[in-house]
Amino acid sequence: AGLAADPGLHIYMPNQALALIEQAQAAIQSVSSPAIVLSRPKVAVLREQGVNSHVEMAYAFTEAGFEAFDVHMTDLQTGRAKLADFKGLVACGGFSYGDTLGAGIGWARSITFNPVLADQFKAFFGRTDTFGLGVCNGCQMFAELADIIPGAQDWPRFTTNQSERFEARLSMVEVLESPSLFFQGLAGSRLPIAVAHGEGFANFNYRGNADKAIAAMRFVDNTGAATEVYPFNPNGSPGGLTAVTTLDGRFTAMMPHPERVFRNVQMSWTDQDVSAFSPWLQLWSNARKWVG
């Protein structure tokens, strides 16, 4: 039996975060919202073979006021799509390359070993008016592209979970104070989020600098303390680290899946209104606000 004082999974939001979320969700639901009526910036929802979270990701971006485009890597390789046409880029997760070992590395190598694609991604990352998000396999891919992402040079490589198993569950995380445009106003929030990965361990032995990498989110136990203890921390990352960002906050890589829980009805546990959006939708609302 658990401890009587153990709060279990829970939602804690500082007052400023609650106010921000209420305002953003009211704007999304309003037919007069500028994000809905006046313009919809284009975002490329990037996927490779095996990726299966692109639909939820596109849905979240669309709800926040973006025009989401399904962009397969072959679209970029053949020239059917070009990153120069987009304001945002998101690399999705869910069993890319069958989630074989080093799947995210393989995805990144399909870019770095192709001079045309390498130049295209480098140009996109180098523009000051762009933003990007990497989730799960996309997080691994972004981490492997750190050398061409300004301000990402200290990011780790994400390797096999310490449990040596694929881990899928609802886990507690805390949003940290960081420059990430996605997490603005949410620092101090503790929320459940979906995790589903076999290689989420932030490994600084391969690359990066643990003292300099900018943390944006970490796993916590039910009391809100940062943890490396399994199963609260499903991969064993040091300090519970599970998201990193750049100095200017334009690019963020995270292992958990916010797109799988941005509506309360998607949660395997919630004490909130199941017909409403969850606090995680704020990530996309923040991105829309950043674009202007």
C-alpha positions in Angstrom: 0.0 0.0 0.0 1.2 3.5 -0.7 1.8 6.2 1.9 -1.3 8.0 3.2 0.4 11.4 2.6 1.5 10.5 -1.0 -0.4 12.9 -3.3 0.1 10.6 -6.3 -0.3 12.0 -9.8 -1.5 15.6 -9.5 -1.7 19.0 -11.2 -0.1 22.0 -9.6 -0.1 25.3 -11.4 1.3 28.6 -10.0 -1.3 31.4 -10.1 0.5 33.2 -13.0 0.4 30.0 -15.0 -3.3 29.5 -14.3 -4.1 33.0 -15.5 -2.0 32.6 -18.6 -3.7 29.3 -19.6 -7.2 30.7 -19.0 -6.5 33.7 -21.2 -4.9 31.6 -24.0 -7.7 29.0 -24.0 -10.4 31.7 -24.0 -8.7 33.2 -27.1 -8.6 29.9 -28.9 -12.3 29.3 -28.3 -13.2 32.9 -29.4 -14.2 33.2 -33.1 -12.7 36.7 -33.0 -9.2 35.5 -32.0 -6.5 37.0 -34.2 -4.7 33.7 -34.1 -7.7 32.0 -35.7 -9.0 34.7 -38.1 -6.2 36.9 -39.3 -3.3 34.6 -40.1 -2.0 31.1 -39.6 1.8 30.8 -39.7 3.0 27.6 -41.5 4.6 24.8 -39.4 6.2 21.7 -40.9 5.1 18.6 -38.9 8.1 16.5 -39.9 8.1 12.7 -39.9 10.1 9.7 -41.0 9.0 6.1 -41.4 7.4 4.8 -38.2 6.5 8.1 -36.7 3.0 7.9 -35.3 2.4 11.1 -33.3 2.2 13.5 -36.3 -1.6 13.7 -36.3 -1.9 14.7 -32.7 0.9 17.2 -33.2 -0.8 18.8 -36.2 -4.0 19.0 -34.2 -2.4 20.8 -31.4 -0.7 23.3 -33.7 -3.9 23.9 -35.6 -5.9 24.5 -32.4 -3.3 27.2 -31.4 -3.7 29.1 -34.7 -1.1 27.5 -37.0 -1.5 25.9 -40.4 0.1 22.5 -40.0 1.7 20.7 -43.0 2.5 17.0 -43.1 6.1 16.9 -44.3 7.7 13.5 -44.8 11.5 13.4 -45.1 11.1 12.3 -48.7 9.3 15.5 -49.4 12.4 17.4 -48.4 14.7 15.0 -50.2 12.9 15.3 -53.5 12.2 19.1 -53.2 8.4 18.8 -52.9 8.7 20.8 -49.7 11.3 23.3 -48.5 11.9 24.5 -44.9 12.3 28.0 -46.2 8.6 28.1 -46.6 7.9 27.5 -42.9 8.0 29.5 -39.7 8.1 26.4 -37.4 9.4 22.9 -37.5 8.5 20.0 -35.3 10.1 16.6 -35.4 7.6 14.0 -34.1 8.1 10.8 -32.2 6.7 7.3 -32.1 8.8 4.5 -33.4 10.8 6.2 -36.2 12.8 3.5 -38.0 10.9 0.9 -35.9 12.4 2.5 -32.7 15.5 0.4 -33.3 18.6 1.4 -31.3 19.8 4.8 -32.3 16.7 5.6 -34.4 17.0 9.3 -33.7 20.7 9.2 -34.7 19.8 7.5 -38.0 17.2 10.2 -38.7 19.7 12.9 -38.1 22.3 11.2 -40.3 19.8 11.2 -43.2 20.2 15.0 -42.9 23.8 15.5 -42.1 25.0 13.0 -44.8 22.9 14.8 -47.4 24.6 18.1 -48.3 21.4 19.7 -49.7 19.4 18.8 -46.6 22.2 19.7 -44.3 22.3 23.2 -45.8 18.6 23.5 -45.7 18.3 22.6 -42.0 21.3 24.8 -41.1 19.7 27.7 -42.9 16.3 27.1 -41.1 18.0 26.9 -37.7 20.0 30.0 -38.5 17.0 32.3 -39.3 16.0 34.4 -36.3 12.3 34.2 -37.1 12.0 30.4 -36.8 11.3 28.0 -34.0 11.5 24.2 -33.6 10.4 21.4 -31.3 11.7 17.8 -31.1 9.7 15.2 -29.3 10.8 11.6 -28.4 12.5 10.3 -31.5 12.4 13.9 -32.7 14.2 14.9 -29.5 16.9 12.4 -30.2 17.2 13.7 -33.8 17.4 17.3 -32.6 20.1 16.4 -30.1 22.2 14.8 -32.9 21.8 18.0 -34.9 23.0 20.2 -32.0 26.1 21.2 -33.9 24.0 23.1 -36.4 21.4 24.5 -34.0 22.6 27.8 -32.5 22.9 27.5 -28.7 22.4 23.7 -28.6 26.1 22.7 -28.4 25.8 21.5 -24.8 22.9 19.2 -25.3 23.4 15.5 -24.5 22.8 12.4 -26.6 19.8 10.4 -25.6 20.6 6.8 -25.1 19.1 3.6 -23.7 17.0 3.9 -20.6 18.8 2.8 -17.4 16.0 0.2 -17.0 17.1 -1.2 -20.4 13.4 -1.4 -21.3 10.9 0.6 -23.3 8.9 2.7 -20.8 5.4 3.9 -21.4 3.3 5.6 -18.7 2.0 8.8 -17.4 4.8 10.5 -15.4 5.1 13.6 -13.3 7.3 16.5 -14.6 8.1 20.0 -13.4 8.5 22.9 -15.9 11.7 24.8 -15.1 12.5 28.5 -15.6 14.2 28.6 -19.0 14.3 30.7 -22.2 12.2 28.1 -24.0 9.4 30.0 -25.9 7.2 26.9 -25.4 7.3 27.0 -21.6 7.0 30.8 -21.0 4.9 31.5 -17.9 4.7 27.8 -16.9 7.8 27.6 -14.6 7.0 25.8 -11.4 4.1 23.9 -12.8 3.9 20.1 -12.0 1.9 18.0 -14.4 1.4 14.5 -15.6 2.6 13.8 -19.1 2.8 10.8 -21.4 6.1 9.1 -21.9 6.9 6.3 -24.4 10.6 5.7 -25.1 13.4 3.2 -25.0 16.2 5.7 -25.3 15.5 8.7 -23.1 18.6 8.8 -20.9 20.3 12.1 -21.2 23.9 10.9 -21.6 26.6 13.5 -21.3 29.3 11.0 -21.6 28.8 10.9 -25.4 28.3 14.6 -26.0 27.3 17.9 -24.3 28.0 19.5 -21.0 25.7 18.8 -18.0 26.8 22.1 -16.3 26.0 24.2 -19.3 23.0 22.5 -21.0 19.8 24.6 -20.4 17.2 22.4 -18.7 13.6 23.2 -19.4 11.8 20.3 -17.7 12.6 17.4 -15.3 10.9 14.3 -13.9 9.8 14.7 -10.3 8.3 12.3 -7.7 4.8 12.7 -6.2 6.1 15.2 -3.7 7.5 17.4 -6.5 11.2 16.7 -5.8 13.5 16.1 -8.8 14.3 12.4 -9.1 16.4 9.8 -10.7 14.4 7.0 -9.0 12.5 4.5 -11.1 9.7 4.5 -12.0 9.1 8.2 -11.3 12.0 8.8 -13.7 11.4 6.3 -16.4 14.9 6.6 -18.0 17.2 7.5 -15.1 18.4 10.8 -16.6 20.6 12.8 -14.2 18.6 15.3 -12.1 15.5 14.1 -13.8 16.4 16.0 -17.0 13.9 15.5 -19.8 13.9 18.7 -21.9 16.6 21.1 -23.0 16.5 24.4 -24.9 18.7 27.0 -26.5 19.9 30.3 -25.2 17.3 32.2 -27.2 14.6 29.6 -26.5 13.7 29.1 -30.1 14.5 25.4 -30.2 13.5 22.8 -27.6 14.0 19.1 -27.4 12.0 16.9 -25.0 11.4 13.2 -24.5 7.8 13.2 -23.1 4.8 13.6 -25.5 2.8 16.8 -24.7 0.8 16.3 -28.0 -0.7 13.1 -26.5 -2.1 14.9 -23.5 -3.1 18.4 -24.6 -6.7 17.4 -24.1 -7.8 16.1 -20.7 -9.7 13.3 -22.3 -6.4 11.9 -23.6 -5.1 11.4 -20.0 -5.2 8.0 -18.4 -5.7 9.9 -15.2 -7.1 13.4 -14.6 -9.2 15.2 -12.1 -10.0 18.0 -14.6 -12.9 18.6 -17.0 -12.5 15.9 -19.7 -14.2 18.1 -22.3 -11.5 20.8 -21.9 -8.0 21.3 -23.1 -5.2 20.4 -20.6 -2.6 22.9 -19.5 -0.2 21.3 -22.0 -1.9 23.2 -24.9 -0.1 26.3 -23.6 3.1 25.1 -25.3 1.5 25.7 -28.7 -0.3 28.9 -27.6 3.1 30.2 -26.4 4.6 29.4 -29.8 1.7 31.2 -31.6 2.2 34.2 -29.3 6.0 34.2 -30.0 5.4 34.3 -33.8 3.1 37.3 -33.4 
